[in-house]
């Protein structure tokens, strides 16, 4: 019985509201929608000014040339406002007193992307929308060939930087080179290489530790890059245009000069082989070219008559000593 009573109560309430709405529409259908009867509210948390209230009022007038409440097509007007690139959502409705309400939520840019020579904004949902001629929203600039599927992760990175006081102080921009992301810093000419967009918290903590324990005592102009993309290690690259680095770079070049190149090593190994070939060839040719006198023939014949075993016994003894 209780459930039936509740259902009956809901049905009666809906019927009463429907009657009141139809009565109000009949009553105000012939009235004009003046500026006083149009209420435009912007409901976003962060104030942005891509869409002006005057522009919304002009759209209402274009969609309803007669200006009468009865001629207003609310679904069409709502669809028109939602089609604006900088609008995230729009809700249009009439009150019982004939007042037109427009609740609009604009897109809030997370970063501004410069890609292929074009600039546009990207919101937290990863949706692109064009920049405005009348308003520029302060946000981080990102450059490079960023793919649309990376927008959401990149938006998360920018939001983490904005919320962290340390990161917000150091990082002023993001650039992408090939498949690696770099954070541009406000101090010095160096950039922080982070690689991909995974494990961002761990990488930022690694750079923070490097700054607090080492970079604070160094000139920020000393480095051109600080890489934190590798796990559990930080790799730095010296700035070649920093004068104090000249001695370090020269010492490094001298150490490299001492190390033999692989081509030179191959050449030195090849020379003994060539010399050995020449010696062996010369020794094999000399016996053929040598001419012995006739008086030495008897000694040669005696040497030939000696048993070959005694001549081979000496080399074998040498091998055993070795």
Buried (B, 14 or more C-beta within 10 A) or exposed (E): EEEEEEEEEEEEEEEEEEEEEEEBBEEBEEEEBEEEBBEBEBEEEEEBBBBEBEEBBEBBEEBBEEEBBEEBEEEEBBEBBBEBBBBBBBBBEBEEEBBBBBBBBBBBBBBBBBBEEEEBBBBBEBBBBEBBEEEEBEBBBBBBEBEEEBBBBBBBBBBBBBEBEBBBEBBBBBBBEEEBBBBBBEEBBBBBBBBEBEBBEEBBEBBBEBBEEEBEEEEBBBBBBBBBBEEEEBEBEBBEEBEEBEEEEEEEEEEEEEEEEEEEEEEEEEEEEEEEEEEEEEEEEEEEEEEEEEEEEEEEEEEEEEEEEEEEEEEEEEEEEE
